[in-house]
């Protein structure tokens, strides 16, 4: 099954309660935290809601294995469906236009397809 990684880029302060609820369900409570899920329609609906605060995309099995080795959250329950990882800010910085612009316009936020692997490797 295809895996989707979600990274919270912007702060939750001052956001709408519905967005905060979706971020809680995605286990994104702090900036630079990554959650990995199996792709599903309900997940894609939540990601559409948080697209202005987080970035997401499909990741390869190699990237997931590397994340698991280096950055696993020890507090996450073993029965949890998601995997939570604490990441560092990316080496070399984010994309040129910054953290308030969608990825499709040269920024960071929103859906990035397979380019999510590149961002995670910069953040490990």
C-alpha positions, 0 to 999 in steps of 0.5 A: 500500500502506498504511504503518504508523509505529512509534515507540519510547516506553519504554526497552529496558533490562530488557526480555525478549530476545524483545522486544529482538529484535523492536525490533531487527527494527523498527530501534528502538534508541533512544527517539523513533525512528520506523520506517515499514513497509508493512503486512504480517501479520508486521509486525503480529505484531511490533507486537503483541509490542512494544505495551508499549514502542512506539506504532504506527498507519497514516500518510497519504502527506502525513505520510510525505512531511513526515517524509522531508523533515524527519527522514530518517536519513542512516545507513540503507542505501538498500536497507533496506525501512524508513525510520528517522526521529529525532524530538523529544519531542512539543510539548505532551507525551504524552497525559494518563495518560503513557507506561505506559498503553495508548492505549485507556485514555488513555495513549500505548502500543499501536495508535492507528489514524489518530491516529498522524498527529497524534502524528508532526506534534507530534514533527517 
